[in-house]
């Protein structure tokens, strides 16, 4: 595996971990922080998929 695929794999795993933490640490007093954390995690997963499958040019 080359560096781009390793980067993609790490981004996917890190993004999933970030989403899991966001769901676990959900706080009703600050709901926007939860949505931001989930958005950041899902963005990392999507970028990781792009790197993993080399959809970039």
mmCIF file of the N, C-alpha and C atoms, coordinates in Angstrom:
data_MODEL
# 
_entry.id   MODEL 
# 
loop_
_atom_site.group_PDB 
_atom_site.id 
_atom_site.type_symbol 
_atom_site.label_atom_id 
_atom_site.label_alt_id 
_atom_site.label_comp_id 
_atom_site.label_asym_id 
_atom_site.label_entity_id 
_atom_site.label_seq_id 
_atom_site.pdbx_PDB_ins_code 
_atom_site.Cartn_x 
_atom_site.Cartn_y 
_atom_site.Cartn_z 
_atom_site.occupancy 
_atom_site.B_iso_or_equiv 
_atom_site.pdbx_formal_charge 
_atom_site.auth_seq_id 
_atom_site.auth_comp_id 
_atom_site.auth_asym_id 
_atom_site.auth_atom_id 
_atom_site.pdbx_PDB_model_num 
ATOM 1   N N  . UNK A 1 1  ? 0.842   -1.190 0.000  1.00 0.00 ? 1  UNK A N  1 
ATOM 2   C CA . UNK A 1 1  ? 0.000   0.000  0.000  1.00 0.00 ? 1  UNK A CA 1 
ATOM 3   C C  . UNK A 1 1  ? 0.883   1.248  0.000  1.00 0.00 ? 1  UNK A C  1 
ATOM 4   N N  . UNK A 1 2  ? 0.464   2.221  -0.780 1.00 0.00 ? 2  UNK A N  1 
ATOM 5   C CA . UNK A 1 2  ? 1.233   3.461  -0.810 1.00 0.00 ? 2  UNK A CA 1 
ATOM 6   C C  . UNK A 1 2  ? 0.728   4.427  0.257  1.00 0.00 ? 2  UNK A C  1 
ATOM 7   N N  . UNK A 1 3  ? 1.368   5.574  0.320  1.00 0.00 ? 3  UNK A N  1 
ATOM 8   C CA . UNK A 1 3  ? 1.073   6.534  1.395  1.00 0.00 ? 3  UNK A CA 1 
ATOM 9   C C  . UNK A 1 3  ? -0.353  7.061  1.354  1.00 0.00 ? 3  UNK A C  1 
ATOM 10  N N  . UNK A 1 4  ? -0.901  7.263  0.142  1.00 0.00 ? 4  UNK A N  1 
ATOM 11  C CA . UNK A 1 4  ? -2.268  7.781  0.045  1.00 0.00 ? 4  UNK A CA 1 
ATOM 12  C C  . UNK A 1 4  ? -3.284  6.809  0.631  1.00 0.00 ? 4  UNK A C  1 
ATOM 13  N N  . UNK A 1 5  ? -3.070  5.534  0.403  1.00 0.00 ? 5  UNK A N  1 
ATOM 14  C CA . UNK A 1 5  ? -4.018  4.549  0.943  1.00 0.00 ? 5  UNK A CA 1 
ATOM 15  C C  . UNK A 1 5  ? -3.914  4.441  2.461  1.00 0.00 ? 5  UNK A C  1 
ATOM 16  N N  . UNK A 1 6  ? -2.698  4.518  2.993  1.00 0.00 ? 6  UNK A N  1 
ATOM 17  C CA . UNK A 1 6  ? -2.540  4.517  4.450  1.00 0.00 ? 6  UNK A CA 1 
ATOM 18  C C  . UNK A 1 6  ? -3.193  5.753  5.054  1.00 0.00 ? 6  UNK A C  1 
ATOM 19  N N  . UNK A 1 7  ? -3.017  6.895  4.391  1.00 0.00 ? 7  UNK A N  1 
ATOM 20  C CA . UNK A 1 7  ? -3.641  8.131  4.864  1.00 0.00 ? 7  UNK A CA 1 
ATOM 21  C C  . UNK A 1 7  ? -5.155  7.989  4.856  1.00 0.00 ? 7  UNK A C  1 
ATOM 22  N N  . UNK A 1 8  ? -5.699  7.417  3.795  1.00 0.00 ? 8  UNK A N  1 
ATOM 23  C CA . UNK A 1 8  ? -7.142  7.201  3.711  1.00 0.00 ? 8  UNK A CA 1 
ATOM 24  C C  . UNK A 1 8  ? -7.646  6.284  4.803  1.00 0.00 ? 8  UNK A C  1 
ATOM 25  N N  . UNK A 1 9  ? -6.917  5.210  5.063  1.00 0.00 ? 9  UNK A N  1 
ATOM 26  C CA . UNK A 1 9  ? -7.329  4.274  6.107  1.00 0.00 ? 9  UNK A CA 1 
ATOM 27  C C  . UNK A 1 9  ? -7.318  4.935  7.479  1.00 0.00 ? 9  UNK A C  1 
ATOM 28  N N  . UNK A 1 10 ? -6.289  5.711  7.748  1.00 0.00 ? 10 UNK A N  1 
ATOM 29  C CA . UNK A 1 10 ? -6.197  6.409  9.036  1.00 0.00 ? 10 UNK A CA 1 
ATOM 30  C C  . UNK A 1 10 ? -7.308  7.449  9.166  1.00 0.00 ? 10 UNK A C  1 
ATOM 31  N N  . UNK A 1 11 ? -7.602  8.167  8.086  1.00 0.00 ? 11 UNK A N  1 
ATOM 32  C CA . UNK A 1 11 ? -8.676  9.160  8.131  1.00 0.00 ? 11 UNK A CA 1 
ATOM 33  C C  . UNK A 1 11 ? -10.034 8.508  8.367  1.00 0.00 ? 11 UNK A C  1 
ATOM 34  N N  . UNK A 1 12 ? -10.280 7.370  7.743  1.00 0.00 ? 12 UNK A N  1 
ATOM 35  C CA . UNK A 1 12 ? -11.555 6.675  7.944  1.00 0.00 ? 12 UNK A CA 1 
ATOM 36  C C  . UNK A 1 12 ? -11.682 6.218  9.392  1.00 0.00 ? 12 UNK A C  1 
ATOM 37  N N  . UNK A 1 13 ? -10.651 5.582  9.909  1.00 0.00 ? 13 UNK A N  1 
ATOM 38  C CA . UNK A 1 13 ? -10.711 5.095  11.291 1.00 0.00 ? 13 UNK A CA 1 
ATOM 39  C C  . UNK A 1 13 ? -10.803 6.248  12.284 1.00 0.00 ? 13 UNK A C  1 
ATOM 40  N N  . UNK A 1 14 ? -10.031 7.301  12.048 1.00 0.00 ? 14 UNK A N  1 
ATOM 41  C CA . UNK A 1 14 ? -10.086 8.468  12.927 1.00 0.00 ? 14 UNK A CA 1 
ATOM 42  C C  . UNK A 1 14 ? -11.437 9.160  12.872 1.00 0.00 ? 14 UNK A C  1 
ATOM 43  N N  . UNK A 1 15 ? -12.013 9.255  11.688 1.00 0.00 ? 15 UNK A N  1 
ATOM 44  C CA . UNK A 1 15 ? -13.331 9.870  11.549 1.00 0.00 ? 15 UNK A CA 1 
ATOM 45  C C  . UNK A 1 15 ? -14.414 9.069  12.244 1.00 0.00 ? 15 UNK A C  1 
ATOM 46  N N  . UNK A 1 16 ? -14.349 7.751  12.120 1.00 0.00 ? 16 UNK A N  1 
ATOM 47  C CA . UNK A 1 16 ? -15.328 6.906  12.812 1.00 0.00 ? 16 UNK A CA 1 
ATOM 48  C C  . UNK A 1 16 ? -15.180 7.018  14.325 1.00 0.00 ? 16 UNK A C  1 
ATOM 49  N N  . UNK A 1 17 ? -13.946 7.070  14.795 1.00 0.00 ? 17 UNK A N  1 
ATOM 50  C CA . UNK A 1 17 ? -13.709 7.258  16.225 1.00 0.00 ? 17 UNK A CA 1 
ATOM 51  C C  . UNK A 1 17 ? -14.242 8.607  16.683 1.00 0.00 ? 17 UNK A C  1 
ATOM 52  N N  . UNK A 1 18 ? -14.046 9.642  15.886 1.00 0.00 ? 18 UNK A N  1 
ATOM 53  C CA . UNK A 1 18 ? -14.522 10.990 16.222 1.00 0.00 ? 18 UNK A CA 1 
ATOM 54  C C  . UNK A 1 18 ? -16.050 11.016 16.305 1.00 0.00 ? 18 UNK A C  1 
ATOM 55  N N  . UNK A 1 19 ? -16.734 10.357 15.351 1.00 0.00 ? 19 UNK A N  1 
ATOM 56  C CA . UNK A 1 19 ? -18.204 10.307 15.373 1.00 0.00 ? 19 UNK A CA 1 
ATOM 57  C C  . UNK A 1 19 ? -18.675 9.524  16.593 1.00 0.00 ? 19 UNK A C  1 
ATOM 58  N N  . UNK A 1 20 ? -18.004 8.424  16.905 1.00 0.00 ? 20 UNK A N  1 
ATOM 59  C CA . UNK A 1 20 ? -18.394 7.629  18.070 1.00 0.00 ? 20 UNK A CA 1 
ATOM 60  C C  . UNK A 1 20 ? -18.251 8.444  19.352 1.00 0.00 ? 20 UNK A C  1 
ATOM 61  N N  . UNK A 1 21 ? -17.142 9.174  19.466 1.00 0.00 ? 21 UNK A N  1 
ATOM 62  C CA . UNK A 1 21 ? -16.957 10.024 20.642 1.00 0.00 ? 21 UNK A CA 1 
ATOM 63  C C  . UNK A 1 21 ? -18.007 11.128 20.705 1.00 0.00 ? 21 UNK A C  1 
ATOM 64  N N  . UNK A 1 22 ? -18.356 11.690 19.564 1.00 0.00 ? 22 UNK A N  1 
ATOM 65  C CA . UNK A 1 22 ? -19.373 12.745 19.538 1.00 0.00 ? 22 UNK A CA 1 
ATOM 66  C C  . UNK A 1 22 ? -20.716 12.205 20.011 1.00 0.00 ? 22 UNK A C  1 
ATOM 67  N N  . UNK A 1 23 ? -21.046 10.999 19.597 1.00 0.00 ? 23 UNK A N  1 
ATOM 68  C CA . UNK A 1 23 ? -22.318 10.408 20.018 1.00 0.00 ? 23 UNK A CA 1 
ATOM 69  C C  . UNK A 1 23 ? -22.284 10.013 21.492 1.00 0.00 ? 23 UNK A C  1 
ATOM 70  N N  . UNK A 1 24 ? -21.135 9.574  21.953 1.00 0.00 ? 24 UNK A N  1 
ATOM 71  C CA . UNK A 1 24 ? -21.019 9.159  23.349 1.00 0.00 ? 24 UNK A CA 1 
ATOM 72  C C  . UNK A 1 24 ? -21.027 10.356 24.299 1.00 0.00 ? 24 UNK A C  1 
ATOM 73  N N  . UNK A 1 25 ? -20.392 11.449 23.907 1.00 0.00 ? 25 UNK A N  1 
ATOM 74  C CA . UNK A 1 25 ? -20.269 12.621 24.770 1.00 0.00 ? 25 UNK A CA 1 
ATOM 75  C C  . UNK A 1 25 ? -21.346 13.668 24.494 1.00 0.00 ? 25 UNK A C  1 
ATOM 76  N N  . UNK A 1 26 ? -22.451 13.231 23.938 1.00 0.00 ? 26 UNK A N  1 
ATOM 77  C CA . UNK A 1 26 ? -23.534 14.152 23.584 1.00 0.00 ? 26 UNK A CA 1 
ATOM 78  C C  . UNK A 1 26 ? -24.021 14.890 24.826 1.00 0.00 ? 26 UNK A C  1 
ATOM 79  N N  . UNK A 1 27 ? -24.110 16.215 24.717 1.00 0.00 ? 27 UNK A N  1 
ATOM 80  C CA . UNK A 1 27 ? -24.502 17.055 25.839 1.00 0.00 ? 27 UNK A CA 1 
ATOM 81  C C  . UNK A 1 27 ? -25.708 17.884 25.418 1.00 0.00 ? 27 UNK A C  1 
ATOM 82  N N  . UNK A 1 28 ? -26.778 17.816 26.193 1.00 0.00 ? 28 UNK A N  1 
ATOM 83  C CA . UNK A 1 28 ? -28.000 18.517 25.808 1.00 0.00 ? 28 UNK A CA 1 
ATOM 84  C C  . UNK A 1 28 ? -27.882 20.023 25.964 1.00 0.00 ? 28 UNK A C  1 
ATOM 85  N N  . UNK A 1 29 ? -26.971 20.495 26.789 1.00 0.00 ? 29 UNK A N  1 
ATOM 86  C CA . UNK A 1 29 ? -26.848 21.938 26.985 1.00 0.00 ? 29 UNK A CA 1 
ATOM 87  C C  . UNK A 1 29 ? -26.149 22.626 25.808 1.00 0.00 ? 29 UNK A C  1 
ATOM 88  N N  . UNK A 1 30 ? -25.329 21.890 25.058 1.00 0.00 ? 30 UNK A N  1 
ATOM 89  C CA . UNK A 1 30 ? -24.627 22.466 23.906 1.00 0.00 ? 30 UNK A CA 1 
ATOM 90  C C  . UNK A 1 30 ? -24.790 21.546 22.690 1.00 0.00 ? 30 UNK A C  1 
ATOM 91  N N  . UNK A 1 31 ? -25.986 21.525 22.095 1.00 0.00 ? 31 UNK A N  1 
ATOM 92  C CA . UNK A 1 31 ? -26.213 20.579 20.994 1.00 0.00 ? 31 UNK A CA 1 
ATOM 93  C C  . UNK A 1 31 ? -25.417 20.898 19.732 1.00 0.00 ? 31 UNK A C  1 
ATOM 94  N N  . UNK A 1 32 ? -25.075 22.180 19.504 1.00 0.00 ? 32 UNK A N  1 
ATOM 95  C CA . UNK A 1 32 ? -24.354 22.504 18.273 1.00 0.00 ? 32 UNK A CA 1 
ATOM 96  C C  . UNK A 1 32 ? -22.948 21.929 18.275 1.00 0.00 ? 32 UNK A C  1 
ATOM 97  N N  . UNK A 1 33 ? -22.336 21.804 19.438 1.00 0.00 ? 33 UNK A N  1 
ATOM 98  C CA . UNK A 1 33 ? -21.012 21.193 19.502 1.00 0.00 ? 33 UNK A CA 1 
ATOM 99  C C  . UNK A 1 33 ? -21.079 19.738 19.025 1.00 0.00 ? 33 UNK A C  1 
ATOM 100 N N  . UNK A 1 34 ? -22.147 19.046 19.388 1.00 0.00 ? 34 UNK A N  1 
ATOM 101 C CA . UNK A 1 34 ? -22.336 17.658 18.972 1.00 0.00 ? 34 UNK A CA 1 
ATOM 102 C C  . UNK A 1 34 ? -22.443 17.571 17.448 1.00 0.00 ? 34 UNK A C  1 
ATOM 103 N N  . UNK A 1 35 ? -23.246 18.445 16.847 1.00 0.00 ? 35 UNK A N  1 
ATOM 104 C CA . UNK A 1 35 ? -23.425 18.407 15.400 1.00 0.00 ? 35 UNK A CA 1 
ATOM 105 C C  . UNK A 1 35 ? -22.132 18.753 14.668 1.00 0.00 ? 35 UNK A C  1 
ATOM 106 N N  . UNK A 1 36 ? -21.362 19.685 15.220 1.00 0.00 ? 36 UNK A N  1 
ATOM 107 C CA . UNK A 1 36 ? -20.080 20.046 14.606 1.00 0.00 ? 36 UNK A CA 1 
ATOM 108 C C  . UNK A 1 36 ? -19.110 18.870 14.659 1.00 0.00 ? 36 UNK A C  1 
ATOM 109 N N  . UNK A 1 37 ? -19.072 18.178 15.795 1.00 0.00 ? 37 UNK A N  1 
ATOM 110 C CA . UNK A 1 37 ? -18.164 17.038 15.922 1.00 0.00 ? 37 UNK A CA 1 
ATOM 111 C C  . UNK A 1 37 ? -18.538 15.928 14.949 1.00 0.00 ? 37 UNK A C  1 
ATOM 112 N N  . UNK A 1 38 ? -19.842 15.664 14.807 1.00 0.00 ? 38 UNK A N  1 
ATOM 113 C CA . UNK A 1 38 ? -20.286 14.635 13.864 1.00 0.00 ? 38 UNK A CA 1 
ATOM 114 C C  . UNK A 1 38 ? -19.939 15.054 12.434 1.00 0.00 ? 38 UNK A C  1 
ATOM 115 N N  . UNK A 1 39 ? -20.137 16.324 12.111 1.00 0.00 ? 39 UNK A N  1 
ATOM 116 C CA . UNK A 1 39 ? -19.819 16.805 10.763 1.00 0.00 ? 39 UNK A CA 1 
ATOM 117 C C  . UNK A 1 39 ? -18.324 16.677 10.469 1.00 0.00 ? 39 UNK A C  1 
ATOM 118 N N  . UNK A 1 40 ? -17.486 17.010 11.440 1.00 0.00 ? 40 UNK A N  1 
ATOM 119 C CA . UNK A 1 40 ? -16.038 16.878 11.251 1.00 0.00 ? 40 UNK A CA 1 
ATOM 120 C C  . UNK A 1 40 ? -15.661 15.412 11.043 1.00 0.00 ? 40 UNK A C  1 
ATOM 121 N N  . UNK A 1 41 ? -16.239 14.523 11.848 1.00 0.00 ? 41 UNK A N  1 
ATOM 122 C CA . UNK A 1 41 ? -15.937 13.097 11.720 1.00 0.00 ? 41 UNK A CA 1 
ATOM 123 C C  . UNK A 1 41 ? -16.371 12.528 10.385 1.00 0.00 ? 41 UNK A C  1 
ATOM 124 N N  . UNK A 1 42 ? -17.567 12.887 9.932  1.00 0.00 ? 42 UNK A N  1 
ATOM 125 C CA . UNK A 1 42 ? -18.048 12.375 8.648  1.00 0.00 ? 42 UNK A CA 1 
ATOM 126 C C  . UNK A 1 42 ? -17.245 12.950 7.482  1.00 0.00 ? 42 UNK A C  1 
ATOM 127 N N  . UNK A 1 43 ? -16.801 14.187 7.611  1.00 0.00 ? 43 UNK A N  1 
ATOM 128 C CA . UNK A 1 43 ? -15.941 14.769 6.579  1.00 0.00 ? 43 UNK A CA 1 
ATOM 129 C C  . UNK A 1 43 ? -14.619 14.016 6.503  1.00 0.00 ? 43 UNK A C  1 
ATOM 130 N N  . UNK A 1 44 ? -14.056 13.677 7.647  1.00 0.00 ? 44 UNK A N  1 
ATOM 131 C CA . UNK A 1 44 ? -12.805 12.905 7.661  1.00 0.00 ? 44 UNK A CA 1 
ATOM 132 C C  . UNK A 1 44 ? -13.004 11.540 7.016  1.00 0.00 ? 44 UNK A C  1 
ATOM 133 N N  . UNK A 1 45 ? -14.150 10.911 7.278  1.00 0.00 ? 45 UNK A N  1 
ATOM 134 C CA . UNK A 1 45 ? -14.427 9.607  6.669  1.00 0.00 ? 45 UNK A CA 1 
ATOM 135 C C  . UNK A 1 45 ? -14.528 9.744  5.150  1.00 0.00 ? 45 UNK A C  1 
ATOM 136 N N  . UNK A 1 46 ? -15.222 10.767 4.671  1.00 0.00 ? 46 UNK A N  1 
ATOM 137 C CA . UNK A 1 46 ? -15.358 10.955 3.222  1.00 0.00 ? 46 UNK A CA 1 
ATOM 138 C C  . UNK A 1 46 ? -14.014 11.241 2.554  1.00 0.00 ? 46 UNK A C  1 
ATOM 139 N N  . UNK A 1 47 ? -13.201 12.079 3.174  1.00 0.00 ? 47 UNK A N  1 
ATOM 140 C CA . UNK A 1 47 ? -11.874 12.361 2.617  1.00 0.00 ? 47 UNK A CA 1 
ATOM 141 C C  . UNK A 1 47 ? -11.026 11.091 2.645  1.00 0.00 ? 47 UNK A C  1 
ATOM 142 N N  . UNK A 1 48 ? -11.165 10.295 3.697  1.00 0.00 ? 48 UNK A N  1 
ATOM 143 C CA . UNK A 1 48 ? -10.438 9.031  3.772  1.00 0.00 ? 48 UNK A CA 1 
ATOM 144 C C  . UNK A 1 48 ? -10.830 8.072  2.669  1.00 0.00 ? 48 UNK A C  1 
ATOM 145 N N  . UNK A 1 49 ? -12.116 8.029  2.333  1.00 0.00 ? 49 UNK A N  1 
ATOM 146 C CA . UNK A 1 49 ? -12.576 7.171  1.235  1.00 0.00 ? 49 UNK A CA 1 
ATOM 147 C C  . UNK A 1 49 ? -11.975 7.642  -0.086 1.00 0.00 ? 49 UNK A C  1 
ATOM 148 N N  . UNK A 1 50 ? -11.922 8.958  -0.270 1.00 0.00 ? 50 UNK A N  1 
ATOM 149 C CA . UNK A 1 50 ? -11.316 9.498  -1.496 1.00 0.00 ? 50 UNK A CA 1 
ATOM 150 C C  . UNK A 1 50 ? -9.851  9.084  -1.579 1.00 0.00 ? 50 UNK A C  1 
ATOM 151 N N  . UNK A 1 51 ? -9.114  9.216  -0.487 1.00 0.00 ? 51 UNK A N  1 
ATOM 152 C CA . UNK A 1 51 ? -7.702  8.830  -0.498 1.00 0.00 ? 51 UNK A CA 1 
ATOM 153 C C  . UNK A 1 51 ? -7.538  7.321  -0.659 1.00 0.00 ? 51 UNK A C  1 
ATOM 154 N N  . UNK A 1 52 ? -8.396  6.545  -0.019 1.00 0.00 ? 52 UNK A N  1 
ATOM 155 C CA . UNK A 1 52 ? -8.257  5.091  -0.067 1.00 0.00 ? 52 UNK A CA 1 
ATOM 156 C C  . UNK A 1 52 ? -8.480  4.556  -1.476 1.00 0.00 ? 52 UNK A C  1 
ATOM 157 N N  . UNK A 1 53 ? -9.480  5.074  -2.150 1.00 0.00 ? 53 UNK A N  1 
ATOM 158 C CA . UNK A 1 53 ? -9.800  4.572  -3.486 1.00 0.00 ? 53 UNK A CA 1 
ATOM 159 C C  . UNK A 1 53 ? -9.212  5.432  -4.599 1.00 0.00 ? 53 UNK A C  1 
ATOM 160 N N  . UNK A 1 54 ? -8.386  6.404  -4.225 1.00 0.00 ? 54 UNK A N  1 
ATOM 161 C CA . UNK A 1 54 ? -7.666  7.247  -5.183 1.00 0.00 ? 54 UNK A CA 1 
ATOM 162 C C  . UNK A 1 54 ? -8.597  7.889  -6.201 1.00 0.00 ? 54 UNK A C  1 
ATOM 163 N N  . UNK A 1 55 ? -9.633  8.551  -5.695 1.00 0.00 ? 55 UNK A N  1 
ATOM 164 C CA . UNK A 1 55 ? -10.558 9.242  -6.581 1.00 0.00 ? 55 UNK A CA 1 
ATOM 165 C C  . UNK A 1 55 ? -10.039 10.622 -6.960 1.00 0.00 ? 55 UNK A C  1 
ATOM 166 N N  . UNK A 1 56 ? -8.948  11.056 -6.318 1.00 0.00 ? 56 UNK A N  1 
ATOM 167 C CA . UNK A 1 56 ? -8.371  12.348 -6.669 1.00 0.00 ? 56 UNK A CA 1 
ATOM 168 C C  . UNK A 1 56 ? -7.454  12.186 -7.881 1.00 0.00 ? 56 UNK A C  1 
ATOM 169 N N  . UNK A 1 57 ? -7.175  13.285 -8.532 1.00 0.00 ? 57 UNK A N  1 
ATOM 170 C CA . UNK A 1 57 ? -6.326  13.210 -9.732 1.00 0.00 ? 57 UNK A CA 1 
ATOM 171 C C  . UNK A 1 57 ? -4.983  13.813 -9.475 1.00 0.00 ? 57 UNK A C  1 
# 
